[in-house]
Amino acid sequence: MNSNAPNWLASILICILPLVGSGQINNDSVDWRLRSQNKNANFYDIQKDFYKYWQGKEITKGNGYKVFKRWETLTKPRVFPSGDLSIINSTYPNFVA
């Protein structure tokens, strides 16, 4: 029975791995959390990706919705009309100088 176990286990893994992997790839939307970590990110692109991500989903506790909305409310008046986020990083050093 031990000699058949590796064959049985291998066949199970071959069947399950494509199913697990296919759930991780979503080409329809860019994850707004990944884009927000990019230093060259544009505020309006992050905002668009966020709303696209949440479209049709139920807002539940602990998924980052309220955190983003706070960040959006704080950041929107502090960016250039182009959406450039670099001004936020330069405000404090300009104040200190």
N, C-alpha and C positions, 0 to 999 in steps of 0.2 A: 504494500500500500504506500510506503514511503517513496517508491520510485515513481508513482503516478502523481504524487503531490506537486512536484515542480511543474509538470505539464498542465495540471488543472489550475494551479495558481497563475501560471503564465497566460493561459487562455482567458481567465477572469480579468487580469490586468490589461490585456490587449483590448478587451471589450469595454472596460470602464474608462481608461485613460482618454480616449477621444471624446467621450461625453463630458468629462470633467474639463478638459481643455477647451471645448467649444463654448462653454459657459463663461470663460474668462475673456474671450475676444468679443468686443462689441465695436464694430466699425461705424455704427450709426452716430455715435456721439463721443466727443472728446471729454474725458473726465475733467471737470472743472477744478478738482483738487490738484491734479497734476499740473495743469496750466498755471494755476496760481503760484506754484513754486518756481516757475520760470522767471528769472530776473528781467527779461525783456517782454514780459507779459503786458497785454493791453487790458485796461479795466473793463472796457466794453466787450471784449472777447471773452473774458472770464465770466462776466455777467450773463452773456448770451449762452455760454456753455452750461452755466448753472441752471438757468431757466429751462433749457433743453433737457437737461438731466432730470429735472423734477417734473417735467410735463407729464401729466397723467398718473403720477405717483402720489400715494398718500403720505402726508407729512407726519413723520413719527419722531418721537423723542430720541435724541442721541445720534442722529444721522447727519448733523452739521448744518441743518437748514437755518436754525436761529443764529448760529455763529456766523454764517455767511451774511445773513440779513443785517446783523450788527456791523460787520466789516463793510458791507455795501453802503450802509447809512453813514458810517464814519468816513469812508474813503471818497465817495462820489463828489462831495464839494471840494476835495483837495487835489483832484487830478486835472491835468490839462484837458481842454475840449477834445483833444485827439485820443485821450484815454491813457496817456503816458503816465506811468506810476513813479517815475524817477524823482519827481518833485517832492514826494512824501519823504524819501530818504535823505534829501538834501536840506530839509527845513530846519532840523535841529542844529546841524553844523553851522548853518548860516546864522542862526540865532545866537549861538555861542561865540562866533567870530567877531 
